[in-house]
Amino acid sequence: MKPWMTRRTRWWFIRNCQGAAHVERVAWTHRKPRGCSPDAMRAGHHDEAQQLWGEVLSADVEHPQALFHLGQHALMRKDTGRARQLLQRAAKAAPREPAIPLNLSFVHRATGDAAAEMTALTDALAIDPYFFPALLAKGMLLERTGEKRKAARVYKDVLTIAPPEEQVAAELRGPLRRAREAVDENAAELDAYLRARLDPVVSRHEDENLSRFEECRDIALDAGKSTRSSRACCTFRVCPRSSSTNVPTFRGCRRSRPPAT
């Protein structure tokens, strides 16, 4: 037994601790003088945390949190075989927890298995389609494997659900900035593509009012200036909504009516 732990404290940890970081923080509090930062030496307490989770696993061999955190520790030590085994057991014990397949994807990334990494990320997003870290990791994988356009589409979804940057973990801020850059680059390429093919047509109608055409082009680029909510709504800012349906109405067109019941 560690000198800083009583029997009662040890069992409190085994029954109630919620994560390795929490274990390490409390361990630091008991071992070091008050006023020191737990973040300064947290890396030095992984062994203690691992031992605690090992005791949890000894008491319950299929404890999902113990399997998960021990899998993370194994991955930190670059023991990918052990990490894969533990995380796969954790996934069976807690099949509705998206963080487990996400961490499995990190194992596959470390071993260079892109196909298995994508499968794990797909599993995580099947559990929670709005799981921000998994969606961001999927965009990064697609970009890494050369699928730039698919990556840009995924990154666009990432930016839609991303929290404010100050709330994003420090290690994810760089990838999130890259996501914004990739979306902007893809939009610029699409803009150049459309202009190259449409400008010759537009030049034959210089005397016409082409504002509606430009708005359609903006919608195709998902520029955001021409729509009130999303591209799917296809709502022009100059057109009032019908009061009877959610379908937009256009100037010069009769209002749509709901179907007769």
Secondary structure as UniProt FT lines:
FT   TURN            3..4
FT   HELIX           7..16
FT   HELIX           20..31
FT   TURN            34..35
FT   TURN            38..40
FT   HELIX           42..45
FT   HELIX           46..59
FT   TURN            61..62
FT   HELIX           64..76
FT   TURN            77..78
FT   HELIX           80..93
FT   TURN            95..96
FT   HELIX           99..111
FT   HELIX           114..127
FT   TURN            129..130
FT   HELIX           132..144
FT   TURN            145..146
FT   HELIX           148..161
FT   HELIX           165..167
FT   HELIX           170..202
FT   HELIX           203..205
FT   TURN            206..207
FT   HELIX           211..221
FT   HELIX           231..233
FT   TURN            237..238
FT   TURN            251..252
//
